[in-house]
Amino acid sequence: MATTNRPQTPQAAWDALVEGNKHFVSGSPAHPRQDIERREALAAKQIPFAALFGCSDSRLSAEIIFDVGLGDLFVVRNAGQVIAETIIGSLEFSVEVLKVPLILVLGHDECGAIRATIDASEGALKSEGKFIHDLVERIRPTVDAANAAGKFEIDEITELHVQDTINELLTRSSLIASAVKAGKLAVVGANYKLALGEIHPIVIVGDIK
Ligand SMILES: [Zn+2]
């Protein structure tokens, strides 16, 4: 994938991520586009083919788990992939300026932020960090809604959180929603399995099969 032939469509971008993840899962990564030539070619301009909004968890290293290279992914992460104004702004930038055809929202199993929110809802969160409580409060509505629907398992709640995150992104950003409507962008929500290294799609919004 030279800088000139990056995936241009939502489908091509998704296919590239799926293919790269297969390399990682099977233990045969190619570690592409990480050399001096690539670095120099990108110095003047970045043209990533996808944006990734994922959890900060150290095991979710974006370029490694998708076996891609320098300049391939525009990455935004925070603990528990919680929507905030700065997150939406970063993703809008990736769509409007960098023209990425795909946003991947990536959660994972046994997420510490989700676990902390479940603990908080049970009155068991032990944290002195005020802003940790703020973060947990952003996930709390999903946990409360899940519990009200009889869902208490962390994996179920994680999937709902990914769905809620995408709903919030599309509701709050008319720029991103419009790009999806125009067929220029797709938004995929997925879950990453820590032990297997696999990406499991949960929700696809846009033109991807
Ligand atoms: Zn996490």
Boltz pocket constraint, residues with backbone or C-beta under 6 A from the ligand:
constraints:
  - pocket:
      binder: B
      contacts: [[A, 55], [A, 56], [A, 57], [A, 79], [A, 80], [A, 108], [A, 110], [A, 111], [A, 112], [A, 113], [A, 114]]
      max_distance: 6.0
